[in-house]
Amino acid sequence: MRLALAYRPKSLDEIYGQEILAPNSPLRRMISSGKIPHLFFYGPAGCGKTSLSKLIASEIDAVYYELNATTLKIEEVRAIFKTHHNSLQKPLIFIDEVHRLSKTQQEVLLPYMESFAGIIIGASTENPYYTLTAGIRSRSYLFELHSLKNSDMRNLAIKVCQNEQIEIDDEALNYLVDSSGGDARAMLNLLEGASSANTKDDTDKKVDYKTLKFLRPFAVQSGSSEATTHYDLTSAMIKSIRGSDIDASIYYLARLIEGGESAAFIVRRLAIIASEDIGNANPNAITIASSAMNIVEHIGYPEAKITLSQLVIYLASSPKSNSAYMAINDALQSVRDGNIMDIPAPIKPNASSYLYPHSYGGWCEQKYMSKKMKFYTSSKVGFEKTLDEWHSKITKKS
């Protein structure tokens, strides 16, 4: 819409609320020097990802191309780079919804990124780290952008109303800002729609609360403010489940759903909780979470809210253990600290000295590590107590 386009930031200084763009930040210095690496930005809608990419292209005088991963054609990418082959001006290719890039698409981009035939900037509302290949990640930097603060949103709204001579009272202004959930584009689109609905001619523009509420009955982020952003609500839900508070867990789930959070994002977070916070204290939790992921993928909203509610209640009610989480973290840290041991000869491939446990009643004494190290400590909670008993009997320690 017109206002959202007209009031897009014209310079990096006009991008509100992003610490990565502070005047002396490393990213800002990179842009100032003209030495731009490949970049990937992720964050909620309306926080300035596309505007930032366009401003970077303008700052370094690059030819700007805007693509979308869902419709990106390999031939299109190759044609862009062919056009700029041997050109002094490199292209900057912006790819929206970058988390949807297929492996094939990424493989096509990789050699161009490696040779710096152009600059690739990607954007997504989801963290694309795990959907990008190791090759892409190693040749780029990933930055998170955040929803705009209410104070920044309010300043922008007042500025636009003054410039456009739109009359708005405090009640309407508060709802306009609070209901937009840090999404500047959504706020300006609502302001424009309300202004058009109430204006007979360009000389008398008014926006009132009643019209705003009619056009947007429910808040974009369900009234999220500076202290209760998308990320804060997600954290609150996770911590409530971890603390076994069923009602609090359901409340924050409702806030996320009402705020427009995707069912896919929520169920992924719940699946992580099933392993990180419950683990083998109730191993069925990960199975139920996996089933919920499949159901949510196929039915979506509004019915998916029931599945999410069922899963949240189950997880909050389950016994808790972070033993698996702690064990893998300790093992990873040990490897990073340089504990790289030789694999004992008996368990190397085709080793003649290997003792086959099944030939010894299911278990036999055998060396599996060059030196003994301990990473796992049972919480002795829920089913982990049963696993301890099983393991003790298997290894004849009881």
Secondary structure, DSSP 8 states (H G I E B T S, - for coil): -HHHHHTS-SSGGGSTT-GGGSTTSHHHHHHHHT---EEEEE-STTSSHHHHHHHHHHHTT-EEEEEETTT--HHHHHHHHHHTTT-SS-EEEEEESGGG--HHHHHHHHHHHHHTSSEEEEEESS--GGGS-HHHHHTEEEEE-----HHHHHHHHHHHHHHHTEEE-HHHHHHHHHTTTT-HHHHHHHHHHHHHHH-SSTT-EEE-HHHHHHH-SS-TTTT--TTS-HHHHHHHHHHHHHTT-HHHHHHHHHHHHHTT--HHHHHHHHHHHIIIIIGGGSTHHHHHHHHHHHHHHHH-TTTHHHHHHHHHHHHHHS----HHHHHHHHHHHHHHTT------GGGSTT-TT---GGGGTT------SSS----------THHHHHHHHHHHHTT--
